[in-house]
Amino acid sequence: MGRSRRTIPEELLLLALDPATGTTAQPQSLDLGLAGAQLVELALAGRIAPDGDRIAVVVPRPTGDPTLDCALELLRRRGAPVRAVHWIGGPRLGLRQVYLSHLERCGMVAAVPGQMCGVLPTTRYQATDTAISREIRNRLDSAIRTGVPPDPRTAALAALAHAVGLGKHLYPGNEGRSSRSRLRDLIRHDPMGGLVAHAVMDVQNGAVAQPRRGPAATGRQGAATARSAAEPARGVPMQPHRGSMARAVAH
């Protein structure tokens, strides 16, 4: 996979950056969205594919993108398809910072150090190439206004933008209501983007614990089911904590 094209996680992050404040909109749900955007990008690269509500590795060959390849390797180590909600709902501590640092190295954003309350160090990020952000936004606007089915990449980006709550950031107020509605409707144009977007929303709504299955198991099987619902398997992330990220990136 070449680096001539921006990845969906990068584009989602650029969409979320507020040009006036240098902070990211919807920071908590954005962390989930970035994990989901990695899945979509890996699917577009032919490395993974949906298997019901699960994600299966079909080609374990690296893409050449270190961050995506780390996610691909974690998925491969599972050895079996992983439920999208379990993957997206797990700890991705530092994922947003990884992408912000990458965008800074590429010259697309500039880090601006500062302090919160005159004490806590913070870092804000300002877009340095506004043409890139405008191009991303224009793709969404075109898909919303023309009604022409977008390409899979734009459809997935729209689905994730809706899932993490960027609609109100991109199309605020009463005048943006119809645009927000059409942004939500774009979710149907890409199956993988739709699967991931619904998983992001399910995680935010707390619908993660129980997989879809028949009558509840009893005895030893029931206990195992309860443990798997309460404790994620190794390599599968849970809801990210803001802790160190809050000190590194101002929300």
SVG drawing of the C-alpha trace seen along z (x, -y; Angstrom):
<svg xmlns="http://www.w3.org/2000/svg" viewBox="-33 -31 41 58">
<polyline fill="none" stroke="black" stroke-width="0.4" points="0.0,0.0 1.6,-3.3 1.8,-6.5 0.6,-8.7 -2.9,-8.5 -4.0,-9.7 -5.5,-7.0 -9.0,-7.2 -7.8,-7.6 -5.7,-10.6 -8.6,-12.2 -11.0,-11.6 -8.6,-13.3 -8.2,-16.3 -12.0,-16.6 -12.1,-16.6 -9.5,-19.3 -11.0,-22.7 -9.1,-25.3 -9.8,-28.0 -8.8,-26.3 -6.5,-23.5 -8.4,-20.9 -10.2,-17.9 -14.0,-17.7 -15.6,-14.7 -12.2,-13.5 -13.5,-10.4 -15.6,-9.0 -12.9,-10.0 -10.6,-7.5 -13.1,-4.8 -13.5,-6.2 -9.8,-6.0 -9.7,-2.4 -12.6,-1.7 -11.1,-3.8 -8.0,-1.5 -10.3,1.5 -11.9,-0.2 -8.5,-1.1 -7.2,2.5 -10.4,3.7 -9.8,1.3 -6.2,2.7 -7.6,6.2 -6.1,7.4 -9.3,8.0 -13.0,8.7 -16.2,8.7 -17.5,12.0 -21.0,11.3 -20.4,8.8 -16.8,10.0 -13.5,9.1 -11.4,11.7 -7.8,11.4 -7.7,12.7 -4.2,11.5 -1.7,11.0 0.9,9.4 2.0,5.9 0.7,2.8 3.8,0.7 2.0,-1.6 3.5,-0.9 0.3,-1.9 -2.0,0.1 0.4,3.1 0.4,3.1 -3.4,3.4 -3.2,6.1 -0.7,8.1 -2.9,7.9 -5.9,9.1 -3.8,11.9 -2.6,13.1 -6.2,13.6 -6.3,16.6 -10.1,16.2 -12.5,13.5 -12.9,10.7 -16.2,9.0 -15.9,5.4 -17.3,4.0 -14.7,5.8 -11.9,4.5 -13.1,0.9 -14.1,0.8 -10.6,1.7 -7.8,-0.5 -6.1,-2.4 -4.1,-4.6 -2.0,-7.0 -3.6,-6.2 -4.8,-9.7 -1.4,-11.1 0.3,-8.7 -1.7,-10.1 -1.3,-13.7 2.5,-13.1 2.4,-11.5 0.4,-14.5 3.0,-16.8 5.9,-14.9 4.1,-15.1 3.7,-18.9 -0.1,-18.8 -0.4,-20.1 1.9,-22.1 2.1,-21.4 1.6,-24.5 2.7,-24.0 0.8,-25.8 -0.5,-25.5 -3.8,-24.8 -4.7,-26.9 -1.1,-28.2 0.2,-24.9 -0.6,-21.8 1.3,-21.4 -0.9,-21.0 -0.4,-20.7 -2.7,-22.1 -2.5,-21.3 -3.1,-23.7 -3.6,-22.6 -0.8,-24.0 -2.2,-23.0 -5.8,-24.1 -6.3,-23.0 -6.1,-19.4 -8.8,-19.8 -10.9,-21.7 -10.6,-18.9 -11.7,-16.3 -14.6,-18.5 -15.6,-19.1 -15.8,-15.4 -18.3,-15.0 -20.2,-18.1 -20.5,-16.9 -21.8,-13.5 -24.4,-15.1 -25.6,-17.8 -25.6,-15.9 -27.1,-12.6 -24.6,-10.8 -23.4,-7.6 -19.8,-8.4 -16.8,-6.2 -16.2,-3.6 -13.5,-5.7 -15.7,-8.8 -18.7,-6.7 -16.7,-5.1 -15.3,-8.5 -18.9,-9.9 -20.1,-6.9 -17.3,-7.3 -17.8,-11.0 -21.5,-10.4 -20.7,-7.6 -18.3,-9.7 -20.6,-12.7 -18.8,-15.0 -22.0,-16.0 -22.7,-18.8 -19.1,-20.0 -19.2,-20.0 -22.8,-21.1 -23.8,-23.0 -27.1,-24.5 -30.6,-24.2 -29.4,-25.1 -27.1,-22.0 -29.9,-19.6 -30.6,-18.3 -26.9,-17.9 -26.4,-15.9 -29.3,-13.7 -27.8,-13.1 -24.4,-12.4 -26.0,-9.7 -27.7,-8.2 -24.3,-7.8 -23.6,-5.0 -25.4,-2.6 -23.0,-3.1 -20.1,-1.0 -20.7,2.3 -17.5,2.3 -17.8,-1.4 -21.4,-0.7 -20.3,2.3 -17.6,0.3 -19.7,-2.8 -22.5,-0.8 -19.9,0.9 -18.5,-2.5 -22.1,-3.6 -22.7,-0.3 -19.6,-0.8 -20.7,-4.3 -24.1,-3.0 -22.6,-0.2 -23.9,2.6 -20.6,4.5 -20.7,7.2 -22.8,10.0 -22.2,11.6 -25.3,12.6 -26.2,16.2 -29.1,18.4 -30.4,19.2 -28.0,18.3 -25.5,21.0 -25.5,22.6 -23.0,24.1 -19.4,24.0 -20.2,22.7 -22.3,19.8 -19.4,18.9 -17.0,18.8 -19.4,16.7 -19.7,14.2 -15.9,14.0 -15.5,13.4 -18.1,10.6 -16.5,8.9 -12.8,9.4 -11.6,8.7 -9.3,11.3 -5.6,10.4 -5.0,7.8 -8.7,6.7 -9.0,3.1 -11.5,1.7 -12.8,-1.9 -9.8,-4.3 -8.9,-6.3 -8.2,-9.9 -5.4,-10.0 -2.1,-10.7 -3.8,-11.7 -5.5,-14.6 -2.2,-15.9 -0.7,-15.6 -3.6,-16.8 -5.9,-19.6 -9.6,-18.7"/>
</svg>
